[in-house]
Amino acid sequence: MSYAAFLAIFLGLPLALLLVCLRQRLRDGRLWKLMGLLAIVALAYMAPWDHLAAVWGLWTWAPRQTWQVSFWAIPLEEYLFCLLETMLAVTLMYALLASHRARLPEQQEREPRA
């Protein structure tokens, strides 16, 4: 399996499903700003580490399994992995928090008042 296929199946597909399920709630610009900020942070800590690991020979990527486009000794797919996993984590957390927030009024109605 190529790196791109792995990304599509295990990150792209779940992310796409979440985005479809949350399409009404995703109009909030704050989520997209947060996602962009966290993606920049993730790239900022990932790229130097991956670069050093690749240069030192600790990490390698099979040339036939990647698109063979590299920046700073790191294949493009590795950058996509970092971005997609960040987007998936933020979107999943948003979905969980939105679900929890939606249930709060129901729980308050069921609780006996003192």
N, C-alpha and C positions, 0 to 999 in steps of 0.2 A: 504494500500500500504506500502510495506516495504521501509526502508530508501535506500537500494540498488536499488530498482526499481525506486524510485524517482530520485536518482543520474543518473541512466541509461537513463531515459526518458528526464529529464530536463537539464542535464549537458552533459552526455556522447553523446547522439544523436546529439545535436547541435554542439558540439565540433568535432565529427566525420565528420559531413557534411561540416563544415568549413575547416577541414584538407583536405578533398577530393577536395573541390573547389580550395584550395590554394596549392595543392601538388607541382606544378611547382615552386612556389615562396618560399616554405618552405625549400629550400636547403641552405638558408642563416643560418650559424651557430650562428650568432648574436642573432637571434630570440630565438633560443633554450637556449642560455646562459642567455638572459634576462628573459625568462620564468622560468628557474631554479632558478635564483637569486630572482625573485619576489615570487616564491613558498616558498623558504626558509624564506623570510621576512614574508610572510603571516602566515606560520606555527609558526614562532617565536612569533608573536603577538597573534595568535589565541589560541595556546595550553595553555599558562598560564591562560588566561581569561576563557576559557572553563573549565579548571581544577578547578579553584576557584568556578565558577558558579555551577559545578556539586557537588563539595564537600559541598558547602553551601546549596545545595538543590534548587538552583534557576532554574537550568536546569536539566531535566531528559530525558532519552530516554527509550522508551518502550522496554523491553527485547525481546519480540516476534517480534519486528519490526527491530531488528538489528542482526548482526551475533554473538553477545555476545562475541566479542573479544575486549578488552579494554586495552588501554595504558594510564596510568596516569589519570584514572577515565573517560576517553573519549573513546567512541566506535570508532572502525576503520573507520566506515562510515563517521564520523565527520571529520577525517583527510582527507579522500578522497574528501569530499565536499570542503574543503579548497583548496586542490590541483586542483581539476577539475574546480572550479569557477575561480581560478587564471589563469589556462590554457585557459579557455574560454574567459575571459576578455582580456588577452594578444593577443590571436589569433583574436578575433573580432576587437580589436583596430588596429592590423596589417592589417587586411582585409580592414578596413575603410581608413586607411592611404594609403595603396597601391592603392585603388580605386581612392582616391583623387589625388594622385601623377600621376596616369595614365591619369587623365582628365586635368591636368595642361597644357600640350602641346596643347591640343585641344582648350582650352580657350584662350591661348596666340595667336593662329592662328586666332581666330575670332575677337579679339580685334583690333580696328583700331590703327595704329601706328601714333604717333604725328610727 
